[in-house]
Amino acid sequence: MASRSIWKGTIQFGLVGFPVEMRPAVRADHVPFRLLNADDLTPVHMERMDESGHPVAWEEIVKGFELEKGRYVVMTDEDFRAAALRSSRAFEICDFVKEGEIDPRYFDTPYYLTPGQGGDKAYAILREALRRTGMVGVGKVMIRQKQHLAALKTVGEALVLETMRFASELVDTRDLKFPRAQLATGRELKIAEELVGAMASGFDPEKYHDEYRENLMRIIRAKGRGKPVAAPAEPEPEDGGVIDLMSRLKASLDAAEGRRGGGGSTAKKSGAARKSAARKSGSAKDAAPRKSAGKSPKSSTSTKPKKAARTSPARRSA
């Protein structure tokens, strides 16, 4: 069943325009609950009350902006119409930009656009132009008495208008503290990169499920049949000590490669390969005939102790 249209207008790029209808592209998938009176399970209704505790009917409510404490400016529908832009029924593309250049935090809610009467050809031309160039159209649109920044992009055969946030709506990260990149070094980073590679796959949205919602519905259905379900046991809490990051990374890598049939981590495989190569090399050297260097027997059978091999700081820290 097709979703209902929530906005009708035009897409304008350059001197070209065509009619469209906007329809939701996403939907809320939550479990609906009603508030009930615990005594007799009758539904509870929320009543609008003013600060003095008196109920107020919806038709008696107005919108106001507080200029200062206790002083309001009341806004009417006529005021909002006066504030609306003349081009409120159009999405005018101001710029075409590469989608990868837009910070994902700016994107908000997507909507499908379907062509209005007589708009099929222009719709298809703009869609294919965006697809071939890898661009998105950025502009502004008025929806329900609110102006939005928005991006026009392609998803399959559809044009999708995705509302965006203005720059003033993003939280400034300069007020937050993050760890320095210099902390991510050494063997831990190498193992982490291997773990990412072992867990890499194509994105398949069908493999992810809302497990909490599924469990919640299972309990609701069971209680509806008069069969309460016991809650699962709580997991054991962390010991709170210092985390052995390296061992956990290695264990995670082994588990990931085990699921793929890798039979162990790349780090272990490479280490075993190096040891095997070293043993073969040593056996070959032992089997090869020794050439005389023209030295006296005394020098060849010297028992002078050898110096210990110097270990580099990097190897010691590893």
SVG drawing of the C-alpha trace seen along z (x, -y; Angstrom):
<svg xmlns="http://www.w3.org/2000/svg" viewBox="-12 -41 109 74">
<polyline fill="none" stroke="black" stroke-width="0.4" points="0.0,0.0 1.5,-3.3 2.0,-5.9 0.0,-9.1 1.4,-12.3 2.5,-14.8 3.6,-17.6 3.0,-18.7 5.2,-21.1 7.8,-21.4 11.5,-20.6 13.3,-23.5 16.8,-23.3 17.9,-26.1 14.9,-27.1 13.5,-23.5 10.7,-22.6 8.3,-19.7 5.6,-18.7 6.2,-16.1 4.6,-14.6 6.5,-13.8 5.9,-10.6 7.6,-9.1 10.5,-6.8 10.9,-5.4 8.4,-4.4 8.6,-4.0 8.5,-0.3 7.9,-0.5 5.6,1.5 2.6,-0.6 1.5,-0.8 -1.5,-2.4 -1.3,-3.9 -3.9,-2.2 -5.4,-2.6 -3.8,0.1 -7.1,0.7 -9.5,1.5 -7.2,1.3 -9.2,-1.6 -7.2,-3.7 -5.7,-6.9 -6.0,-10.1 -3.6,-13.0 -5.3,-16.3 -3.8,-19.7 -3.5,-21.8 -2.4,-25.4 0.0,-26.3 -2.9,-26.9 -4.1,-23.3 -7.2,-24.1 -7.9,-22.0 -7.6,-23.8 -9.5,-22.8 -7.4,-22.4 -9.4,-25.2 -8.4,-27.6 -4.7,-27.0 -2.5,-29.5 1.2,-29.6 3.4,-32.2 7.0,-33.2 8.5,-34.3 10.3,-37.6 11.2,-37.8 10.0,-36.2 6.2,-36.1 5.9,-38.3 4.7,-36.5 4.0,-37.4 1.1,-35.4 1.5,-34.1 -1.5,-33.4 -1.9,-31.3 -1.8,-34.6 1.5,-35.5 3.0,-32.1 1.6,-32.6 3.3,-36.0 6.6,-34.5 6.4,-31.7 8.6,-32.3 7.0,-33.0 8.6,-29.8 7.3,-27.6 5.7,-25.1 9.0,-24.6 12.4,-22.9 14.9,-25.0 18.3,-23.4 21.0,-26.0 24.1,-23.8 25.1,-20.3 27.8,-18.7 29.4,-15.3 27.5,-13.3 30.8,-12.2 31.6,-15.8 28.6,-16.2 29.1,-15.3 26.6,-12.5 25.6,-14.4 23.7,-16.9 21.3,-14.3 18.0,-13.8 14.9,-12.2 14.4,-10.8 11.3,-11.2 10.4,-9.6 9.4,-12.0 7.0,-10.7 6.3,-12.7 3.1,-14.7 1.1,-14.9 3.3,-15.7 6.5,-15.5 7.8,-12.0 10.3,-13.0 11.9,-15.9 11.9,-13.6 13.8,-10.8 16.2,-13.3 17.2,-14.8 17.4,-11.4 19.8,-10.0 21.9,-13.2 22.4,-12.9 23.1,-9.2 25.7,-9.6 27.5,-12.5 27.4,-11.2 26.0,-14.5 23.2,-15.5 21.2,-18.7 21.2,-20.9 18.6,-23.5 15.8,-24.7 12.2,-23.7 9.3,-24.7 7.4,-21.8 4.7,-22.3 5.6,-25.9 9.3,-25.1 12.2,-25.7 14.6,-22.8 17.9,-22.5 17.6,-19.4 19.5,-17.2 18.0,-15.5 19.6,-12.1 18.9,-8.9 18.0,-5.6 17.2,-3.0 14.6,-4.4 13.5,-7.0 14.4,-10.5 14.8,-11.0 14.6,-14.3 16.4,-14.1 15.9,-16.9 19.2,-18.2 20.2,-20.1 21.7,-23.6 25.2,-24.1 23.9,-25.9 22.2,-22.6 25.4,-20.6 27.2,-20.3 30.7,-21.8 33.2,-19.1 35.7,-21.6 33.8,-21.4 34.5,-17.6 37.6,-15.6 38.8,-12.7 41.9,-10.5 45.0,-11.4 45.8,-9.3 49.3,-8.7 47.7,-6.3 46.8,-3.9 50.1,-2.4 52.1,0.8 50.9,4.4 47.4,3.6 46.7,1.4 47.9,4.1 45.7,6.8 42.8,4.4 43.2,3.8 43.3,7.6 40.1,7.9 38.4,5.3 39.5,7.2 38.3,10.5 34.8,9.0 34.5,7.1 31.4,7.9 28.9,6.4 26.1,4.4 22.9,6.5 20.2,4.7 18.0,7.8 20.5,9.6 20.0,7.1 17.0,7.4 15.6,5.5 16.1,8.4 14.6,6.4 11.4,5.8 11.2,9.5 11.7,10.6 9.2,8.0 6.5,9.3 7.3,12.9 6.7,12.0 3.5,10.1 2.1,13.0 3.1,15.5 1.4,13.3 -1.7,13.0 -1.9,16.8 -1.5,16.7 2.2,18.0 4.5,15.4 8.1,15.6 11.0,15.4 13.6,12.7 17.0,14.0 19.9,14.1 21.9,10.9 25.4,11.1 28.4,11.2 29.8,7.7 33.2,6.7 36.0,7.1 36.8,3.5 40.5,4.2 42.9,3.2 41.8,4.5 44.4,6.7 43.7,5.1 46.1,7.3 44.7,10.6 41.1,9.5 42.0,8.3 43.7,11.7 40.8,13.6 38.4,11.5 40.4,12.1 40.6,15.8 36.8,15.9 36.2,13.9 38.5,16.0 37.1,19.2 33.6,18.2 35.0,17.8 36.8,21.1 40.2,19.3 41.4,21.6 43.2,19.0 44.5,15.5 46.7,14.1 49.2,13.1 49.6,16.7 49.8,18.0 52.5,15.6 54.4,16.3 54.2,20.1 55.3,19.6 58.4,17.6 59.4,20.3 58.9,23.0 61.0,21.1 63.7,20.5 63.9,24.3 64.2,25.2 66.9,22.6 68.8,23.9 68.5,27.5 69.9,26.5 72.8,24.8 73.6,27.8 73.4,30.1 75.7,28.0 79.4,29.0 81.6,26.5 84.3,24.8 87.7,24.4 88.5,20.7 92.3,21.5 92.3,20.8 94.1,22.9 92.3,25.5 92.7,23.3 90.7,20.5 88.0,22.8 87.5,24.4 87.6,21.2 85.5,21.3 85.3,17.5 81.7,16.7 79.7,14.9 78.1,11.5 74.3,11.6 72.3,10.3 71.2,6.7 67.4,6.4 65.9,3.2 63.7,1.1 60.8,1.8 61.2,5.6 61.5,5.3 58.3,3.3 56.5,5.7"/>
</svg>
